[in-house]
């Protein structure tokens, strides 16, 4: 059960590429627009239920506005983020963390090279923040590298050996089939 300093664990880092504010039509922007998802740590370290879940903070920064949202990210949601990155490569819109409770992240293609990023916390706070970003070329690949670092820092250590029955990876009965938890 290895932990890494939380300030190093960005799962998502979407930012304007350098020089975006100097582009035509961007007068009045003060720069620094970004959407970041940072892993704060394991949700319930040492507990079979919740050990592999990650407490995260979503931060949206745009022109003097800063919003923070709390999110719980599971292994299934990490796999969904990986699939979402493939869709983003094809310039398709994606929704992530679109569960019943907690914030939702939507990314939609915008003007050439740009994306609309919306974080909505309708259930908890009723707050929705939307920013237009012009990320650097190849930004989905950067997100894949961040996802890999998070998975390396917080490896899955719990398996579901039967519906609703969990065990530490490597300690389950070798005769019991395992699934990813």
N, C-alpha and C positions, 0 to 999 in steps of 0.2 A: 504494500500500500504506500506508494511513493507519491509525494506531493511536491509541487513546484511553486515558487513565489508567484502570487496571484497577478502581480503587475506584468508578468511576462506572457500571460495566457490569452492573447486575443484570438477569438474564434473567427470574427469577421472584422475587417477593416476596409470600409469603403470611404474614400476621400477624393476630393477634387484633385486632379493632376496639377502639378506646378504650372503657374501662369494662367490658370483658368480665369482669374479675375480680370486679366488684361484683355480678354477676348471681347470682340464687338458685342454689344448688347448686354454686357454684364456691369454697366455703370452702377455704382452704389453698393455693390457687394463688398463686404469687408473680409471675405475669405474665411478659411478654416471650416468649411462645410464638411461634415463627416457623419457616418453612422458606424458605430463600433459595438461589438459584442465581446465582452471580456468575461472569462471564466474566473469566478471568485474562489472556487474550491468545490469539493465534493459536498453534496447536500447532507448526507448522513454517514460520514466516514465510519467504517467498522460495522455498520448495520447492513444485513443482507438486503433489506428492502430500502433502497435509497442511496446505497454506497456508490453505485455507478451513475447516479443522477448528478448533474452539475448545476450549482447555483451560478447564475450569470447576471450581468448588468448590461443592458442596452443603453448606449448613450448617443443621442442625436444632438449635433451642434450645427447651428446655421445662423450666421449674421447676428450674433449676440443672444440667440436663443439657445438654451441648453435643456434637454430633457433626459431624465433617467427613468428606466423601466427595469423592474426585476423580473427575471425569467428562470424557469426550471427547465433544463435541457436533458432529455433522456438519450440513450443509445439509439433508439428508433429515430429520434429527431435529428441526430447527427447523420444517420444514413439518409434521411430525407434531404438534409442540406447538401449532401454529396450529389444526389439526384438533381436537386435544384440547380446546382452549378453547371451540370450538363445541359439543362434547359436554357440557362442564361447564355451559355456558349452559342446556342442556336437563336439567340435574341428573342426568347420567349419570356413572358411574364411569369413570375413565381410567387407563391405564398409559402411562408415558412413559419413554424410555430403556430399554425392556425388551428389550435386546439380550442376547447370550450372555455378554458380559463387562461388568463395571462395574455401578454402582448402578442401581436401578430406582426410579422415583417413581410412587406410586399415590395418586390423589385420589378419595375416595368421598363422596357426599353423606351427611350425618349428620342430627342433629336439625335442625329448621327453622333455616336460615341458617348451619348449621355444616358442617364437612367433616372427614373423617379423612384425614390425610396420612401416608403410610408411605414411608420411604426404606429400601430393602433392598440390602445389599451382600453377598449370599450367596456369590458367587464369590470375592471377595477376602478380606474380613475376617470374613464370617459374621455381621455386625452388622445388625440391623434396628431402626429407631426409628420409633415411631408417635405422632403428636400429634393432638389434637383442637383445631381452630381455629374461631373464629367471625369470619371476615373481614368487612370492611365491605361493605355492599351495592355491587354493581357491580364486585366484585373481578376478574372475568374481563376487563373492559375495561381495568383497570389493567395486567393481564398482557399484553394486546395492545399497549399503549403501550410497555411494557418490551421486548417482542419487536421492535417497530419500531425502537426506539433501538439495540438490539444489531445488527440488520440494517444500520442506517445507519452504525454505527461499524465494522462488519466486513463490508463488502459482499462478495458472491461475486466473486472475481477469476479463478477457474479454471473452464474448461469441459472436459467430456469430449467430444472430437471423434470418437472411435471407442471401442469397448469397450476399456477399459484405457489409452487414449491421451488425455493431458491437454495443454491449452495455456492460456496466459494469455488471458483474455477480451480480445477486440479484436485479438489477434495470430494467431488461427487463420486458416487458408486460408479465404477467403470462399466457396469452392465446397464446403467441408465443412460439413454440417449440425452444429449444436451442440445440446447439451442442458445443463440446469442441473447444476452439479457440487456 
